[in-house]
C-alpha cells in the first residue's frame, strides 16, 4: 500500500481511538461524580434518620416540602386510621430496612389528622410472598380502632413507576410501586398529603404489619465502574500503540 493511501487510514483510526478514549474517560469521570453525589446523599440521609422527630409540618407548609430536602425526615403526629380499604405494595426487599430484606408487602393505610386532613401511613412490612389478602386484612382490622394513635415515622414521597413495573391488581388491592397518590385515587381515599409516612413506631402486639427504624444501605459501586472505564481507555490507547508499531514494521 502506498504512503498516500496509508495516511488517511492511520488518521481515521487515530480519530476513532481518540473518540473511544474520550468516551471511556468521560464515563469514568461521570461515575466519580455520581460517587461524590451518592456520598453526599448518604451523609444527608444518615443525619436526617438520626435526628430527633419533629412535629409533622402543618398542612399550610405541605406544598413547600420536597424529596431533596425533606425525604426521610423523622416526624411525629397523632392520627386515626380511617375505616377505608387499605393497599398492599409489593417489595422484593428493602434498601432501608435491615429486617425487611426478603419479599413481602407494605401495608398502606389512610389516617385522618385531628384537623381533618388525610395522611397515608406505610404501617409496616408483612412477610407474605404470595400476597395473601386475608393476612393483611386481619392485621389491618386490628389497627383500625377509631381511636387516635401517636405515630412516629419518616416523610417519604411517591415513587414513579418504571416501564417494567407491573400494573396493579385491583382485586387484591396490590400495587408494585409506592405511589400513594395513585393508590388514594384508585381506592377513593379522597385528598391526601403529598407525602406518606413510613412508620417507625408503635408496633402492633403481633408485629404485623411490622414498622421499624430506617437505615441507609445505598449501593455504591461507582468507584469500581470508574476504574473499569479508565482501564478500557488505557487498553484502547495501548492497542492503538501496538497497531502503529506493527504498521511501521511493515
Order of alpha helices (4+ residues) and beta strands (2+ residues): alpha-beta-alpha-beta-beta-beta-beta-alpha-beta-beta-alpha-beta-alpha
